[in-house]
Structures are given as C-alpha cells and as structure tokens.
C-alpha cells in the first residue's frame, strides 16, 4: 500500500513538473503574457505616480491599495490564459485524457500563474520604489508572496470554470474579484501597516488570514478540480 501511494505521488509530481516546464518554455519563447503584463504594470504605476505626485499627504496611505489593484488587474491578463490557451488549441482534451491525476493539471497551471503574478508584484514594487523613492521592508515581500499565491489559486480554479464561457476575458474578472476580496483586503491592510513601520503584532492577523485563505484555495482543488474542469 505504501509503495503504491509513493508511486502515485511520484507520478503526480512528475506530471506537474512536465506541464510547468512545457508552459514556461512556451512562454519564454513568445513572451506574450509576460510582455503584456509588464507593459500594463509599468503604465499603470506611472499613471498613479503622476496622479499622486502632488499629494504627498495621501501618497503613503493610498500606495498599498494602488499597488495591489495594479497587481490584481495585471495578473488577470495571465489568469485568462492559464487554461484558455490549452482549450483554444484543443490540447486541453488531450491533457484530460492523459493517464495522470487531473489535480496535477491544476497545480501546474497554478504554479505558472503564481510565477507570473509574482513577477508582476516584483515589477510593480521596483517601479514604485524608483518613482516614489521608497524602501520596501522584508514584511512587504512576505505579503507579496502570500497575496499572489492566493490570487493565483483563486484565478486558476475559477479560470477553469470560465474557459467554456463566451466572453471569458470579461467573465473571469467578474468571477475572481469577489472571491479574492478577502485576499486583497488582507494584503492591502497588511501592506499599509508595514509601510508605516508598524510592528509585526499589529499586522500578524492579516498574515494568518492570508495563510488560511491560501490553504483553502490551494488544497480544495485536490478534490474539486476533477469535477470543475469537466464540461
């Protein structure tokens, strides 16, 4: 029994790694998603910078919300392609017919989506640090990792529901944003306190909320994804 479970787990991770490798190789060849996300993040940050440039009194208070709004909306560009590209090419059916655990498909798409979202968060933070002349403390990066993990998990799970819908580019944000609201609220609240140099005891509750939410949306697809991905 133990040997069977070990073999199944090995096949699961092998399938996950194979799909991740395929997706990343394809993206680094054409760079469509990363280029579009990077350009949108750059332009959005510059627009907000010039909007807040003359309002130094509200800049620090508004900056966390501005940055996370940019991250969320930029990430939806990558979320819409997590399974949609496979569906449009007709390769999704082949992946579903492959002798692998279907949850492996979710976790592969989740990891690549999280990778794109984290790149966006790093890019937006770097641009903001340059324009606003800010130093982002280590706590900011903890929230960035936890927040993007939750957004990627929610987006991948709900994106698998929207791939068969008409106008999925507009349907996906409508599905994702209400469900991801606790993640966004916790990320913005924690980020604001971190930029104010508040101690960890003041924002640890938001970290716990992010961890709990991430666990729910990362673990639930082990059971739910097989049913969700079916037409």
PENOR-V517722 format. One record per pair of residues at least 12 apart in sequence whose ideal C-beta (glycine too) atoms are under 7 Angstrom apart, sorted by the first residue. I is the first residue (numbers start at 1). GAP is how many residues later the second one is. Records with the same first field share a line. If there is no record, write none. Layout:
BEGIN
I->GAP  GAP
END
This chain:
BEGIN
11->89
12->89  92
15->85  86  89
16->88  91  92
19->85  86  89
20->88  91  92
23->85  89
24->88
33->44  45  48  83
34->82  85
36->41
37->37  40  41  79  83
38->85
40->34  37
41->29  33  79  82  83
42->85
44->26
45->25  79  82  83  86
48->18
49->82  83
59->73
60->135
63->65  69  132
64->124  127  128  131
65->123
67->57  61
68->116  119  120  123
70->54
71->46  49  50  53
72->79  112
74->46
75->41  42  45  76  80
76->96  97  100
78->35  38  39
79->34  76  80  93  97
80->79  88  89  92
82->27  31  73  74  77
83->26  76  77  80
84->79  84
87->76
96->133
102->123  124  127
103->118  119  122  123
106->50  115  119
109->47
110->42  43  46
113->39  42  43
114->34  35  38
117->31  34  35
118->27  30
121->23  27
125->19
137->57
139->55
140->51  54
143->44  47  48  51
146->61  64  65  68
147->36  40  63
149->65
150->30  33  60  63  64  67
151->29  32
153->61  64  65
154->22  25  26  29  63
155->21
157->60  64  71
158->14  17  18  21
159->13
160->65  68  69
161->14  67
162->13
164->67
182->27  31
183->27  30
186->20  23  24
187->23
189->17
190->13  16  17
END
